[in-house]
Amino acid sequence: MADVLKFTDVSVVRDGNAILDRISWSVDDSERWVILGPNGAGKTTLLQLAAAQIHPTSGKVRILDQKLGKADVFELRPRIGFASTALARRVPGEEKVLDVVLTAAYSVTGRWNERYEEIDERRAQRVLAEWKLGSFEKRTERRRAKAGTDSPRSHDRP
């Protein structure tokens, strides 16, 4: 079996504080992992490394047989599935659900001024329909906030 993720003596230091300290970890393509720990333990940082969102201060990271620091992360990121509340906070409040799904295919948060092809939009609509979320296509975070439901887990309807 092939490693889809391999950390070798990886450290991440911010403002002189070691967030991760000499972590060695590998994930085989047949394995599924859950990362648990208290607030501030480094879970998000660990996953940001695994998603090629940040680089380590020291050590080696290989993702899908590509060495982080040598690989083109813009080619690598679309091959990685990653979602978190930290990532959700980076999505612009006016962004429509359809655009969030559309841009996720390219590992981009926020449509901004990007232009996409019709096939991209149809693919995003198909994904929402398959997940039975088509009715949320035009919904935005701002609309939910105005409705007084600030939790992403709210069950309000469009």
C-alpha positions in Angstrom: 0.0 0.0 0.0 1.1 3.5 -0.7 1.4 6.4 1.7 -0.9 9.2 0.8 0.6 11.3 3.6 4.0 11.2 5.3 5.4 13.6 7.9 9.0 13.1 9.0 10.2 15.1 12.0 7.8 17.9 11.2 7.7 21.0 13.4 5.6 24.2 13.1 6.7 27.2 15.1 4.8 30.5 15.4 6.0 33.4 17.4 8.6 31.2 19.1 6.0 28.6 20.2 6.2 25.1 18.9 2.7 24.3 17.7 3.8 20.9 16.4 7.2 19.5 17.6 9.0 16.8 15.5 5.9 14.9 14.4 6.4 11.7 12.3 3.2 10.2 10.9 2.2 8.3 7.8 -1.2 7.5 6.4 -1.6 4.6 4.1 -4.2 4.8 1.3 -6.3 2.1 3.0 -6.4 3.9 6.4 -8.9 6.5 7.8 -7.9 8.7 10.7 -9.7 10.9 13.2 -7.7 13.7 14.9 -8.8 14.3 18.5 -7.4 16.7 21.1 -8.2 19.7 23.3 -8.2 23.3 22.0 -4.7 24.5 21.1 -3.3 21.0 20.7 -2.4 21.6 17.1 -5.1 19.7 15.3 -5.9 22.4 12.8 -2.2 23.0 12.1 -1.7 19.3 11.5 -4.6 19.2 9.0 -3.5 22.4 7.3 -0.1 20.7 6.7 -1.9 17.6 5.4 -4.0 19.8 3.0 -0.9 21.7 1.7 -2.4 24.9 3.1 0.8 25.7 5.1 4.4 24.6 5.1 6.3 23.3 8.1 9.0 25.3 9.9 11.2 22.1 9.7 10.9 18.5 8.6 9.6 16.9 5.5 6.0 16.5 4.3 5.0 14.3 1.4 1.4 14.4 0.2 0.2 12.1 -2.6 3.8 11.3 -3.3 4.7 15.0 -3.8 7.2 16.8 -1.5 5.7 19.9 0.0 8.0 22.7 -0.9 8.8 21.2 -4.3 5.3 20.4 -5.6 3.0 22.9 -7.2 0.4 23.3 -4.4 -2.1 24.7 -6.8 -2.0 21.4 -8.7 -1.9 19.4 -5.5 -4.6 21.0 -3.4 -7.6 20.1 -5.7 -6.6 16.4 -5.2 -7.1 16.8 -1.4 -10.5 16.9 0.4 -10.4 19.3 3.3 -13.1 21.1 5.3 -12.9 22.8 8.7 -14.5 25.6 10.6 -11.3 27.6 10.1 -11.7 27.1 6.3 -15.4 28.1 6.5 -14.5 31.4 8.2 -12.4 32.3 5.1 -15.4 32.1 2.8 -16.8 35.6 2.0 -20.2 36.2 3.7 -21.9 37.1 0.4 -20.7 33.9 -1.3 -23.5 31.7 -2.6 -23.5 28.1 -1.7 -23.3 27.2 -5.4 -20.1 29.3 -5.7 -18.6 27.6 -2.6 -19.1 24.2 -4.2 -17.9 25.5 -7.6 -14.7 27.0 -6.3 -13.9 24.1 -4.0 -13.2 22.0 -7.1 -10.2 24.2 -7.6 -9.3 24.6 -3.9 -10.2 28.2 -3.9 -12.2 30.0 -1.1 -14.3 32.7 -2.7 -15.3 33.3 -6.2 -14.1 36.9 -6.2 -13.8 38.0 -9.9 -12.9 34.5 -11.2 -14.8 33.3 -14.3 -15.8 29.7 -14.6 -17.1 27.7 -17.5 -20.7 26.5 -17.7 -19.6 22.9 -17.2 -18.1 23.9 -13.8 -21.5 25.4 -12.7 -23.4 22.3 -13.9 -21.0 20.1 -12.0 -21.5 22.1 -8.8 -25.3 22.0 -9.3 -25.1 18.2 -9.8 -23.1 17.8 -6.5 -25.6 19.9 -4.6 -28.5 17.9 -6.1 -26.8 14.6 -5.2 -26.4 15.8 -1.6 -30.1 16.9 -1.7 -28.9 20.5 -1.1 -30.1 22.0 -4.4 -32.5 24.3 -2.5 -29.6 26.0 -0.8 -27.9 26.9 -4.1 -28.4 30.7 -3.8 -28.1 30.9 0.0 -25.4 33.0 1.5 -23.8 33.3 5.0 -25.0 36.9 5.2 -28.6 35.8 4.7 -28.3 33.3 7.6 -26.8 36.0 9.8 -29.6 38.4 9.1 -32.1 35.7 10.0 -30.5 35.5 13.4 -29.0 32.0 13.0 -25.3 32.4 13.3 -24.5 28.7 13.6 -23.5 26.8 10.5 -25.4 23.9 11.9 -28.7 25.8 12.0 -31.6 24.1 10.3 -33.3 27.2 8.9 -34.6 26.8 5.4 -33.8 29.0 2.4 
